[in-house]
């Protein structure tokens, strides 16, 4: 985001609502749209701003990177924000992502390496065993594409660090296809975007105590 060459051209289609009740709204955020407003006036358009137009008291519960698509939840009021904050903190919300990564990955595994902001290269993050914060990701192979030498995988972030899935996959030697920050040749893949999608959210609605399971397929 700090790049001077960055021109923000978010997709203009209306946001699709995947789930809604009295307290929460979950949208399908397209790749290329910011989750929340940026600092500059030309970076205001975002999933949050669009939700605010409909629900002026809406609040952010979590974020997706601009290049990531998929399920993004907002609280409709302050009490809902507080309640969902506790659920995220207790890690009782299950989040799964689908990604396409370079190369053939083993069946399943876990990446447990600490991360920290790479200050001179912001917004990049990096592995740092001395000062990094604990970060853990579980991954599982879904299928391998021999022709394009890439693996479709399911990712479960146990912690929620910035760029966690992207850095952890790069650390494994299997960077996410189309990732302009962490893939050495992001434009080598046919996709016009980063192949990372928030595919599923499962949580207990804190007020009604109803179990909510949401899933949307990856568009790649």
Backbone bond lengths (Angstrom), bond angles and torsions (degrees), N, CA, C in turn:
res aa  C-N    CA-C-N  psi(-1)  N-CA   C-N-CA  omega(-1)  CA-C   N-CA-C  phi
1 X - - - 1.465 - - 1.518 111.30 -
2 X 1.331 117.45 -20.64 1.457 119.63 -176.95 1.538 111.08 -82.42
3 X 1.333 116.27 -5.53 1.456 120.25 -176.79 1.530 111.13 -66.94
4 X 1.327 115.12 137.11 1.462 119.88 179.49 1.522 110.51 -75.42
5 X 1.350 116.54 -17.56 1.462 119.97 -177.17 1.523 110.83 -88.61
6 X 1.307 117.21 -2.02 1.456 121.11 -174.87 1.527 110.85 -74.74
7 X 1.325 116.29 119.83 1.461 120.52 173.91 1.522 106.47 -114.85
8 X 1.316 115.26 119.47 1.462 120.88 -175.36 1.518 109.86 -81.93
9 X 1.325 116.15 114.44 1.466 121.21 178.78 1.525 108.79 -129.04
10 X 1.317 116.76 75.54 1.470 119.38 -176.42 1.521 111.85 -68.20
11 X 1.340 116.81 150.75 1.468 119.44 174.28 1.531 109.76 -62.80
12 X 1.311 116.53 139.56 1.465 120.18 -172.13 1.527 114.11 -97.64
13 X 1.321 117.37 -6.48 1.479 119.58 178.85 1.525 109.60 -58.21
14 X 1.333 116.98 146.41 1.468 119.44 178.01 1.535 110.42 -61.01
15 X 1.317 115.74 148.14 1.464 120.74 178.40 1.521 110.22 -66.98
16 X 1.307 115.53 139.58 1.462 119.98 176.73 1.527 108.75 -91.79
17 X 1.343 116.34 127.31 1.462 120.60 176.45 1.527 108.90 -86.46
18 X 1.335 115.97 124.75 1.466 121.31 -177.77 1.528 110.21 -94.87
19 X 1.343 115.35 -33.19 1.463 120.21 -177.87 1.523 108.66 -152.62
20 X 1.321 115.35 144.84 1.461 117.92 177.18 1.520 109.40 -155.79
21 X 1.336 115.75 137.30 1.463 120.81 170.36 1.530 107.00 -139.04
22 X 1.304 117.91 -164.80 1.472 120.61 -176.22 1.530 112.89 -67.17
23 X 1.343 116.47 -20.12 1.466 120.34 -171.36 1.530 114.94 -114.62
24 X 1.325 116.61 -27.51 1.465 120.43 -173.36 1.520 111.63 -135.26
25 X 1.326 114.38 153.86 1.463 120.25 171.35 1.529 107.14 -134.76
26 X 1.323 116.41 134.61 1.464 121.75 178.25 1.518 107.51 -118.67
27 X 1.330 115.92 127.03 1.464 120.81 -179.29 1.522 109.80 -115.04
28 X 1.334 114.57 162.54 1.465 120.96 173.90 1.531 105.99 -96.34
29 X 1.334 116.25 98.61 1.468 119.67 -178.23 1.527 109.85 -76.56
30 X 1.337 117.64 125.24 1.462 118.37 177.35 1.530 111.75 -75.69
31 X 1.321 116.38 155.02 1.466 120.45 173.10 1.528 107.74 -61.64
32 X 1.334 116.15 140.23 1.466 119.94 177.58 1.517 114.33 97.22
33 X 1.343 116.87 -7.67 1.465 120.59 177.45 1.529 108.58 -106.16
34 X 1.327 116.90 131.70 1.466 120.56 176.36 1.530 110.06 -65.60
35 X 1.337 117.07 147.22 1.469 120.67 174.97 1.524 109.98 -71.31
36 X 1.347 115.53 -44.86 1.469 120.86 -179.95 1.530 109.03 -129.71
37 X 1.317 116.10 164.80 1.452 120.92 -176.35 1.529 111.64 -61.52
38 X 1.324 115.20 139.46 1.460 120.05 173.49 1.521 109.86 -82.30
39 X 1.336 116.98 177.21 1.467 120.19 -177.48 1.526 112.31 -72.64
40 X 1.328 116.11 -36.66 1.466 119.68 -174.87 1.526 111.53 -80.91
41 X 1.359 116.59 150.15 1.468 119.85 -178.92 1.529 112.72 -56.68
42 X 1.345 116.90 -35.57 1.472 119.36 -178.31 1.536 112.68 -77.64
43 X 1.331 115.86 -3.45 1.475 119.78 178.32 1.529 111.65 -109.99
44 X 1.343 116.54 25.45 1.465 119.51 -176.92 1.524 112.57 -78.95
45 X 1.329 116.77 -37.98 1.471 118.94 -177.37 1.525 109.03 -58.74
46 X 1.317 116.47 127.79 1.468 121.16 -175.17 1.521 108.06 -162.84
47 X 1.324 115.55 166.07 1.466 119.85 177.10 1.534 109.45 -58.28
48 X 1.330 116.47 -41.65 1.467 120.69 -177.88 1.533 111.62 -64.16
49 X 1.330 116.38 -45.53 1.467 119.69 -179.81 1.533 110.79 -61.16
50 X 1.329 115.53 -39.87 1.475 119.59 -179.88 1.536 110.88 -66.66
51 X 1.339 116.56 -38.25 1.474 120.51 178.21 1.536 109.89 -68.55
52 X 1.333 116.29 -38.99 1.475 121.04 -179.97 1.534 112.26 -59.76
53 X 1.328 116.26 -32.82 1.472 119.56 -179.80 1.522 110.65 -62.38
54 X 1.329 115.38 -31.19 1.470 120.46 179.81 1.534 110.49 -91.42
55 X 1.335 115.60 -38.25 1.467 121.24 -177.45 1.527 108.93 -128.64
56 X 1.344 117.19 91.77 1.472 121.25 -173.20 1.527 114.52 -60.72
57 X 1.350 117.99 -18.27 1.473 120.40 -179.30 1.525 112.53 -99.50
58 X 1.330 116.92 6.85 1.475 120.32 -176.68 1.526 111.46 -61.07
59 X 1.335 114.66 149.41 1.465 120.84 179.67 1.525 110.07 -133.88
60 X 1.330 114.25 156.45 1.472 121.08 -176.92 1.531 109.44 -80.75
61 X 1.342 117.64 135.55 1.475 119.40 174.46 1.528 111.44 -107.09
62 X 1.338 116.88 -33.12 1.466 121.41 176.52 1.525 106.54 -160.48
63 X 1.327 117.30 179.17 1.459 120.63 -176.75 1.518 110.75 -135.06
64 X 1.322 114.93 159.20 1.460 121.37 168.63 1.523 106.21 -121.48
65 X 1.335 117.07 145.94 1.461 120.15 174.73 1.531 108.72 -57.91
66 X 1.315 115.59 152.79 1.458 119.98 -179.06 1.534 111.41 -54.79
67 X 1.330 116.73 -39.65 1.467 121.18 -175.57 1.532 113.26 -79.08
68 X 1.331 117.23 -9.10 1.463 121.99 -179.71 1.522 109.60 -93.41
69 X 1.322 116.66 141.17 1.468 120.28 175.73 1.522 109.34 -107.21
70 X 1.350 114.87 170.63 1.457 118.40 170.70 1.510 116.06 120.66
71 X 1.330 114.64 -160.75 1.465 123.19 -169.68 1.526 112.27 -69.95
72 X 1.329 114.46 121.73 1.462 121.24 -178.97 1.528 107.99 -133.49
73 X 1.333 115.97 124.64 1.462 120.93 -174.35 1.521 112.47 -104.98
74 X 1.329 115.61 141.22 1.466 122.33 171.91 1.524 108.45 -125.84
75 X 1.328 115.15 146.21 1.468 120.68 173.85 1.520 107.37 -88.55
76 X 1.321 117.28 143.64 1.463 120.08 -177.69 1.525 112.69 -85.29
77 X 1.335 117.39 -15.63 1.471 120.23 -179.38 1.534 108.75 -155.35
78 X 1.314 115.20 169.47 1.470 122.55 -173.59 1.533 112.93 -57.73
79 X 1.338 117.80 -44.53 1.480 119.70 -178.30 1.527 111.14 -63.02
80 X 1.320 115.25 -37.01 1.467 120.04 178.56 1.534 110.33 -67.16
81 X 1.335 115.35 -38.20 1.472 119.73 178.10 1.532 110.14 -62.26
82 X 1.332 116.63 -45.27 1.472 121.31 -179.22 1.534 110.00 -62.91
83 X 1.332 116.08 -46.88 1.468 121.12 -178.17 1.529 111.20 -62.06
84 X 1.340 116.70 -43.12 1.464 119.55 -179.31 1.522 110.44 -71.75
85 X 1.330 117.54 -32.51 1.468 121.19 175.88 1.520 110.99 -57.64
86 X 1.326 116.30 -40.75 1.477 121.07 179.47 1.525 110.80 -66.65
87 X 1.328 116.16 -38.03 1.468 121.21 179.34 1.536 110.39 -65.34
88 X 1.335 116.11 -43.29 1.470 119.85 177.61 1.532 110.35 -64.26
89 X 1.338 116.00 -41.98 1.465 120.91 -178.88 1.524 111.43 -63.29
90 X 1.325 115.66 -40.85 1.470 121.17 -179.17 1.534 110.94 -78.17
91 X 1.354 116.61 -6.73 1.467 123.06 -179.05 1.523 112.30 57.83
92 X 1.321 115.72 35.30 1.466 118.98 176.82 1.525 111.18 -94.57
93 X 1.312 117.24 3.84 1.465 121.18 172.09 1.523 106.62 -96.61
94 X 1.316 116.82 133.08 1.469 121.19 179.99 1.515 108.54 -100.76
95 X 1.339 115.56 126.60 1.458 120.58 179.23 1.528 108.71 -123.65
96 X 1.316 115.77 131.52 1.465 119.59 176.13 1.516 110.16 -126.23
97 X 1.312 115.22 144.85 1.454 122.49 178.78 1.524 109.03 -125.00
98 X 1.326 115.82 149.98 1.460 121.20 170.93 1.523 106.92 -109.44
99 X 1.337 116.06 138.23 1.468 120.10 178.53 1.524 109.78 -140.71
100 X 1.321 114.94 153.67 1.465 120.62 167.39 1.518 106.14 -105.72
101 X 1.340 115.99 126.70 1.467 119.65 -178.90 1.519 110.48 -123.51
102 X 1.319 114.86 155.97 1.452 122.96 179.86 1.525 110.28 -65.68
103 X 1.320 116.54 134.86 1.462 120.34 171.36 1.517 114.60 82.03
104 X 1.318 114.85 179.74 1.466 121.63 -177.26 1.525 109.52 -98.01
105 X 1.307 115.22 119.27 1.457 120.67 -175.70 1.525 108.23 -97.54
106 X 1.331 117.26 150.36 1.466 119.24 177.44 1.524 109.02 -68.23
107 X 1.314 115.52 164.92 1.456 122.65 -171.78 1.524 114.30 -47.06
108 X 1.328 116.87 -56.77 1.467 119.12 176.20 1.515 110.18 -158.42
109 X 1.336 115.32 164.41 1.457 118.55 -178.33 1.509 111.54 179.98
110 X 1.319 114.24 -167.87 1.455 120.97 -174.42 1.528 108.18 -140.89
111 X 1.311 117.48 135.14 1.467 121.87 172.78 1.520 106.36 -109.44
112 X 1.315 115.75 120.47 1.467 120.20 -177.70 1.529 107.43 -129.04
113 X 1.333 116.01 75.57 1.472 120.04 179.66 1.528 109.41 -129.92
114 X 1.347 117.07 137.50 1.470 121.46 -175.02 1.529 113.11 -72.67
115 X 1.335 115.67 148.26 1.467 121.41 -175.99 1.526 111.47 -124.95
116 X 1.325 113.94 151.90 1.469 120.73 178.05 1.525 108.15 -147.10
117 X 1.332 117.28 156.22 1.472 119.97 176.51 1.528 109.62 -67.16
118 X 1.339 115.19 134.51 1.464 121.77 176.56 1.542 106.13 -88.38
119 X 1.340 116.52 84.34 1.466 121.40 -167.77 1.521 115.89 -50.57
120 X 1.344 119.25 -48.50 1.469 117.55 -179.06 1.525 112.52 -63.93
121 X 1.338 116.87 -21.92 1.464 120.67 -176.54 1.527 112.56 -116.38
122 X 1.329 116.56 31.30 1.454 119.03 179.64 1.525 110.98 -52.19
123 X 1.342 120.07 145.69 1.478 126.80 7.30 1.537 114.07 -87.71
124 X 1.342 117.21 16.87 1.467 118.94 -177.02 1.530 112.09 -63.20
125 X 1.335 113.98 149.06 1.467 121.65 173.87 1.532 106.56 -113.24
126 X 1.322 116.12 163.37 1.474 118.51 178.68 1.528 110.26 -148.43
127 X 1.320 114.41 162.15 1.462 120.60 176.12 1.526 108.20 -75.16
128 X 1.323 117.20 132.83 1.473 121.19 178.27 1.531 107.92 -147.26
129 X 1.336 114.84 106.79 1.470 120.08 -175.45 1.526 112.52 -73.43
130 X 1.347 117.05 -20.99 1.467 120.52 -178.32 1.531 111.58 -82.40
131 X 1.347 115.30 -54.30 1.467 119.64 -171.32 1.514 114.57 -114.99
132 X 1.330 117.38 -3.79 1.462 120.58 -177.04 1.520 112.50 -66.45
133 X 1.335 115.27 158.33 1.468 120.92 176.67 1.520 108.88 -91.78
134 X 1.329 115.06 145.58 1.460 121.52 -179.29 1.533 111.39 -52.43
135 X 1.332 116.35 130.73 1.468 121.26 179.46 1.522 108.67 -143.84
136 X 1.323 115.17 131.99 1.467 119.42 -175.62 1.521 110.96 -138.70
137 X 1.324 115.61 131.63 1.462 122.79 -179.61 1.523 109.87 -131.78
138 X 1.321 116.14 133.33 1.464 120.89 172.72 1.528 108.00 -100.78
139 X 1.340 116.99 141.17 1.462 119.09 178.64 1.522 110.28 -135.40
140 X 1.328 114.08 155.12 1.459 120.34 -178.34 1.517 108.77 -147.41
141 X 1.319 116.96 133.56 1.464 121.60 179.25 1.526 109.92 -73.28
142 X 1.330 116.85 131.47 1.467 120.87 174.63 1.529 109.48 -98.77
143 X 1.338 116.50 -50.05 1.470 119.37 170.97 1.520 110.71 -162.58
144 X 1.345 115.00 162.95 1.464 120.79 -177.95 1.521 109.26 -117.68
145 X 1.328 115.56 130.71 1.461 122.14 179.42 1.536 107.92 -98.80
146 X 1.343 115.53 102.67 1.475 120.53 -176.29 1.524 111.84 -62.48
147 X 1.337 115.15 -41.04 1.461 119.93 -175.47 1.526 111.67 -61.35
148 X 1.336 116.38 -44.89 1.470 120.34 -177.88 1.522 113.20 -99.13
149 X 1.329 115.99 1.14 1.475 121.91 178.60 1.527 112.39 50.96
150 X 1.326 113.90 51.11 1.450 117.51 176.14 1.525 109.79 -138.02
151 X 1.322 115.53 154.39 1.461 122.12 -178.91 1.521 110.32 -110.04
152 X 1.338 115.96 137.52 1.459 121.24 171.14 1.520 106.11 -94.11
153 X 1.316 116.58 123.47 1.462 119.19 -174.64 1.522 111.33 -129.73
154 X 1.334 114.40 158.19 1.453 122.38 173.67 1.522 107.22 -105.40
155 X 1.320 117.00 129.49 1.464 121.78 -177.38 1.523 110.33 -117.66
156 X 1.322 115.30 137.12 1.464 119.83 174.20 1.526 108.63 -124.60
157 X 1.345 117.29 108.50 1.467 118.71 176.61 1.529 109.40 -76.95
158 X 1.319 117.10 119.70 1.469 120.41 178.03 1.528 108.41 -79.48
159 X 1.323 115.95 -38.78 1.470 122.02 172.42 1.530 107.22 -106.07
160 X 1.319 117.56 172.43 1.469 119.79 -176.33 1.514 113.45 -126.13
161 X 1.319 116.83 55.54 1.474 119.89 179.19 1.531 111.52 -76.50
162 X 1.309 115.34 155.75 1.465 121.21 177.13 1.536 110.35 -59.85
163 X 1.334 116.56 130.20 1.478 123.14 177.97 1.533 113.10 59.76
164 X 1.337 116.78 17.94 1.469 120.27 -172.49 1.535 114.02 -52.81
165 X 1.325 116.59 -50.86 1.471 119.65 -176.02 1.528 110.33 -64.35
166 X 1.323 116.25 -38.67 1.457 121.52 -177.36 1.532 111.12 -66.63
167 X 1.333 116.71 -44.88 1.476 120.40 -178.47 1.533 110.20 -72.14
168 X 1.322 116.45 -39.79 1.467 119.39 -179.95 1.531 111.68 -63.38
169 X 1.325 117.28 -39.42 1.470 119.48 178.47 1.532 110.92 -68.64
170 X 1.330 115.93 -39.69 1.467 119.67 176.39 1.528 109.83 -62.34
171 X 1.327 116.69 -40.53 1.457 122.77 -179.71 1.534 110.75 -61.73
172 X 1.321 116.40 -35.46 1.471 121.55 178.16 1.524 112.18 -72.67
173 X 1.347 115.68 -13.52 1.462 119.61 -174.89 1.519 112.34 89.17
174 X 1.344 116.49 15.53 1.468 121.98 179.14 1.524 109.68 -129.91
175 X 1.354 117.31 68.92 1.467 118.71 -177.30 1.528 111.79 -62.47
176 X 1.340 115.41 152.99 1.465 121.53 179.91 1.532 109.52 -71.13
177 X 1.325 115.96 133.62 1.468 120.57 -179.77 1.530 110.49 -60.06
178 X 1.328 114.87 138.24 1.467 120.50 177.08 1.514 114.70 76.60
179 X 1.343 117.61 7.52 1.469 120.44 -179.05 1.522 109.28 -82.49
180 X 1.336 115.71 107.62 1.469 120.30 -174.33 1.522 112.96 -69.32
181 X 1.322 117.58 -20.77 1.470 119.38 -178.61 1.528 112.86 -89.62
182 X 1.330 116.45 -36.26 1.463 118.44 -169.16 1.532 115.09 -120.77
183 X 1.333 117.81 -1.07 1.460 120.42 177.60 1.525 107.28 -105.06
184 X 1.354 117.00 127.89 1.476 118.84 -176.84 1.526 113.02 -61.40
185 X 1.339 118.02 -33.55 1.470 120.25 178.48 1.532 109.60 -130.24
186 X 1.355 116.80 71.69 1.469 119.84 -173.77 1.520 113.64 -61.99
187 X 1.337 116.81 -25.65 1.462 118.67 -173.48 1.523 112.25 -88.62
188 X 1.339 115.76 3.54 1.467 119.52 -179.84 1.527 111.85 -74.96
189 X 1.334 116.82 -13.14 1.466 117.51 -178.97 1.525 109.78 -98.18
190 X 1.320 115.70 153.45 1.472 121.67 -174.11 1.530 112.27 -70.25
191 X 1.338 116.87 -20.57 1.464 120.05 -178.87 1.522 110.26 -67.31
192 X 1.310 115.89 146.20 1.470 120.37 177.51 1.528 110.33 -94.04
193 X 1.334 117.23 23.39 1.463 120.93 -173.93 1.525 108.99 -157.95
194 X 1.324 116.08 174.24 1.464 120.55 173.53 1.526 108.94 -80.56
195 X 1.319 116.20 136.70 1.465 121.57 -175.75 1.533 111.81 -87.73
196 X 1.341 114.91 65.15 1.466 120.37 177.11 1.534 107.66 -138.25
197 X 1.347 114.77 127.19 1.468 119.82 -172.39 1.526 109.90 -140.67
198 X 1.329 115.85 127.44 1.470 121.02 176.82 1.525 107.86 -77.81
199 X 1.320 115.88 99.88 1.462 121.12 -166.91 1.520 114.52 -91.75
200 X 1.351 117.41 -26.49 1.460 118.04 -174.40 1.521 113.48 -149.74
201 X 1.337 115.04 141.82 1.474 123.21 177.54 1.522 107.57 -133.71
202 X 1.322 116.73 129.75 1.466 120.71 175.32 1.520 108.42 -131.26
203 X 1.329 116.36 127.00 1.463 119.86 -179.31 1.523 109.34 -155.22
204 X 1.310 116.17 164.00 1.458 121.17 174.24 1.521 107.85 -97.43
205 X 1.326 116.63 122.13 1.464 120.65 179.64 1.537 106.75 -60.41
206 X 1.348 117.84 119.35 1.466 119.85 -169.86 1.531 115.33 -66.17
207 X 1.331 117.87 -21.33 1.470 119.92 -177.71 1.530 112.29 -96.20
208 X 1.337 115.90 -41.86 1.474 119.08 -179.13 1.528 111.56 -93.32
209 X 1.338 115.81 -14.69 1.475 123.11 -177.08 1.529 112.86 61.54
210 X 1.318 115.88 22.90 1.465 121.01 175.30 1.529 108.72 -83.99
211 X 1.329 116.71 138.05 1.468 121.84 177.00 1.528 108.46 -77.50
212 X 1.333 116.66 123.82 1.466 121.42 -179.56 1.529 108.78 -111.12
213 X 1.317 115.87 125.19 1.473 120.93 177.53 1.511 108.52 -123.04
214 X 1.320 116.74 117.58 1.460 121.13 -177.87 1.522 109.51 -119.34
215 X 1.324 115.58 141.53 1.457 118.96 177.81 1.522 110.22 -148.72
216 X 1.322 116.79 132.38 1.480 120.10 170.85 1.515 108.45 -133.24
217 X 1.320 115.34 136.62 1.455 121.02 -175.90 1.533 111.66 -68.62
218 X 1.303 115.24 150.34 1.459 120.53 176.23 1.529 109.52 -68.88
219 X 1.341 117.68 139.25 1.459 120.11 179.91 1.529 112.77 -82.88
220 X 1.330 117.05 17.94 1.485 119.44 177.37 1.515 109.46 -134.97
